[in-house]
Amino acid sequence: MLHYRIPGLLLLLFLPAARLSAQTSYPASSAAPDKWEVSLFAGVASAKDKSAATATAGLATLRLVRLDYASGYLVGLRVTENLGRHFGAELDYSLANQPMAFTDLRPGLSRIELGHRIHTLHYSVLYYPLPRESRLRPYAAFGLGVAFFQLDGDSREEAKVAGLDLRDRWKLAGSFGGGLKYRVTRNFGVRFDVRDQLTGVPDYGLPKQSPSFQGNIGAGFNSEGTLTNLQVSAGVVFYWSGF
């Protein structure tokens, strides 16, 4: 349900900021050194579960396979360069601890739960409707990057015992959302972010249809489609003028 609330969350960030901008600006003579920002953040990530109709080789039947991700903690780092009064560029790394589970990968294996993390690296463009000297600055963010879906070593070994050769996967990733920054002092501030990460669905090394040999049906997962992963975070910001 959280995935459908992004527009409302962003509206709650932007409207109060617009009303408060008049009394939350630095005088032109005392503008803070803000060419660069470094942000440390933490929060929660919640991916939307996927269900896939998966075929079996040589058979006309389909089997519904589910891929479920648990919500988990999120930590990361952002480095931002302010460009003019209304734009910025940001490099973003995040780590989300999100255990996962497959249901009905093959007959006889109803469910397998796995330790799992998602690493993402994005380069984003930021747009600020309020000028750079404002203490309170809402913003919109749009980015592109990559995501790395990493299985825990112990879980990979447990999967092998169950007859599964699962592998880590890279995916191209997009990101959109927004947030709010508030500068507390000349060199320190806080921020709140809501981002939705978009990737293809990882197959973890599984074939798109289940193999079949002499009546034995193997594991398969039709990984077509898009995976959405909502990230909500809060963090601290350190400002400085440059190198």
C-alpha positions in Angstrom: 0.0 0.0 0.0 2.9 2.4 0.7 3.7 2.5 -3.0 0.5 4.3 -3.8 1.0 7.1 -1.3 4.1 8.7 -2.8 2.2 11.6 -4.5 0.5 12.4 -1.2 3.7 12.2 0.8 5.5 14.6 -1.6 2.6 17.0 -1.5 2.8 17.1 2.3 6.5 18.0 1.9 6.1 20.7 -0.7 3.1 22.8 0.5 4.3 23.7 4.0 7.7 24.5 2.7 6.3 27.0 0.2 4.4 28.8 2.9 7.4 29.0 5.2 10.0 30.0 2.7 9.7 33.8 3.4 10.8 33.5 7.0 13.3 30.6 6.5 16.0 32.2 4.2 19.5 33.2 4.8 20.2 36.9 4.1 22.2 37.4 0.9 25.1 38.6 2.9 25.4 35.5 5.1 24.7 32.7 2.6 26.0 29.4 4.0 28.8 27.5 2.2 26.7 24.9 0.4 28.4 24.0 -2.9 28.7 20.4 -1.7 26.7 18.3 0.7 27.3 14.9 2.3 24.3 13.1 3.8 24.1 10.0 5.9 20.7 8.4 6.1 18.7 5.5 7.5 15.2 4.2 7.1 13.1 1.4 5.8 12.7 -0.3 2.3 9.6 -2.1 1.2 9.5 -4.0 -2.1 6.3 -5.0 -3.9 5.9 -8.8 -4.0 5.7 -10.5 -7.4 3.6 -13.4 -8.7 4.5 -15.1 -12.0 2.7 -17.7 -14.1 5.5 -20.1 -14.9 5.3 -22.8 -17.5 6.8 -26.3 -17.4 8.7 -27.6 -20.5 6.6 -30.0 -22.5 3.5 -29.4 -20.5 0.5 -27.1 -21.2 0.0 -26.2 -17.5 1.1 -23.1 -15.6 2.2 -22.8 -12.0 1.9 -19.6 -10.0 5.3 -18.8 -8.4 5.6 -16.1 -5.8 8.6 -13.9 -4.9 8.1 -12.1 -1.6 10.4 -9.5 -0.1 10.3 -8.6 3.5 10.6 -4.9 4.6 13.9 -4.2 6.1 16.3 -1.5 7.4 17.9 0.9 4.9 21.3 2.8 5.3 23.2 4.8 2.9 25.3 7.8 1.8 24.5 10.7 -0.6 27.0 13.3 -2.1 25.3 16.3 -3.6 26.6 19.2 -5.7 24.4 22.2 -5.8 24.2 23.7 -9.3 22.9 27.2 -9.4 19.9 28.2 -7.3 17.4 25.5 -8.3 19.2 22.4 -9.4 21.5 19.8 -8.0 23.3 16.5 -8.9 23.5 13.7 -6.4 25.4 10.3 -6.2 23.5 7.9 -4.0 24.5 4.5 -2.5 22.1 2.5 -0.3 22.0 -0.9 1.3 18.6 -2.5 2.1 18.4 -5.6 4.2 15.4 -7.4 2.7 15.0 -11.1 3.2 13.1 -12.9 0.5 11.2 -16.1 -0.1 10.1 -18.2 -3.1 6.8 -20.1 -3.0 6.1 -23.1 -5.3 9.3 -23.0 -7.3 8.8 -26.6 -8.1 6.6 -29.5 -6.9 7.7 -30.7 -3.5 9.3 -27.3 -2.6 6.4 -25.2 -1.2 8.5 -22.4 0.2 12.2 -21.4 0.7 13.3 -18.4 2.8 16.6 -16.7 2.1 18.7 -13.9 3.6 19.1 -11.2 1.1 20.3 -7.6 0.5 19.8 -5.0 -2.2 22.6 -2.6 -3.0 21.8 0.4 -5.2 23.9 3.1 -6.8 22.2 6.0 -8.5 23.1 9.3 -10.1 20.2 11.7 -9.7 19.1 15.2 -10.8 17.4 17.3 -8.1 15.1 20.2 -8.7 14.4 22.7 -5.8 11.4 25.0 -6.3 12.8 27.3 -3.6 16.1 29.2 -4.0 19.4 28.1 -2.7 19.5 30.5 0.2 16.3 29.1 1.8 16.8 27.1 4.9 13.8 24.9 4.1 14.1 23.3 0.6 11.7 20.6 -0.8 12.9 18.9 -3.9 12.1 16.4 -6.6 14.6 13.7 -7.6 15.0 11.6 -10.8 17.9 9.2 -11.2 19.4 6.2 -13.1 21.8 3.6 -11.9 22.3 -0.1 -11.0 21.0 -2.5 -8.3 22.8 -5.6 -7.0 20.6 -8.3 -5.6 22.8 -10.3 -3.2 22.0 -13.6 -1.4 23.6 -14.4 1.9 26.3 -17.0 1.7 24.5 -19.3 4.2 21.2 -19.0 2.3 22.9 -19.9 -1.0 24.2 -23.1 0.6 20.8 -23.9 2.0 19.3 -23.5 -1.5 21.9 -25.9 -2.9 20.8 -28.5 -0.4 17.3 -28.0 -1.7 18.5 -28.5 -5.3 18.6 -24.9 -6.3 21.7 -23.2 -7.8 20.8 -19.5 -7.0 23.0 -16.6 -8.0 23.3 -12.9 -7.3 22.0 -10.6 -10.0 22.7 -7.0 -11.4 19.9 -4.9 -12.8 19.6 -1.5 -14.3 17.7 0.8 -12.0 15.6 4.0 -12.1 14.7 6.2 -9.2 12.1 8.9 -8.6 10.7 10.7 -5.6 11.5 13.7 -3.5 12.1 15.1 -0.1 12.8 18.0 2.2 16.0 19.5 3.5 16.3 21.9 6.5 19.5 23.7 7.3 19.9 24.0 11.1 23.2 25.8 11.0 25.6 27.1 8.4 27.3 23.7 8.0 24.7 21.2 9.3 21.1 20.2 8.4 18.6 17.4 8.3 16.7 15.8 5.4 13.7 13.5 4.8 13.4 11.4 1.6 10.8 9.2 -0.2 12.2 7.4 -3.3 10.8 4.6 -5.4 13.4 2.3 -7.0 12.4 0.6 -10.3 14.3 -2.4 -11.7 13.6 -5.5 -13.6 12.7 -8.6 -11.6 15.8 -10.6 -10.9 15.7 -14.3 -11.8 18.5 -15.4 -9.4 19.8 -17.8 -12.0 16.5 -19.7 -12.4 15.2 -20.6 -15.9 12.0 -18.8 -17.1 10.2 -22.2 -17.4 10.6 -25.3 -15.3 12.6 -28.1 -16.9 11.0 -31.5 -17.1 12.8 -34.9 -17.4 11.2 -38.3 -17.1 8.4 -36.9 -15.0 10.6 -34.9 -12.7 9.9 -31.1 -12.7 12.6 -28.7 -11.8 12.5 -25.2 -10.4 11.6 -22.2 -12.6 10.5 -18.6 -12.3 9.2 -16.3 -15.0 11.0 -13.1 -14.0 9.4 -10.7 -16.5 8.1 -7.4 -15.2 9.1 -4.5 -13.0 10.1 -4.6 -9.4 9.3 -1.5 -7.3 11.1 -0.9 -4.0 9.9 2.1 -1.9 12.6 3.7 0.3 11.6 6.1 3.2 14.6 7.6 5.1 15.8 10.5 7.3 19.3 11.7 7.7 21.8 14.4 8.5 23.5 16.8 6.0 26.9 18.4 6.2 27.6 21.4 4.0 30.9 22.8 2.7 32.0 25.2 0.1 34.3 23.0 -2.0 37.7 21.5 -2.4 
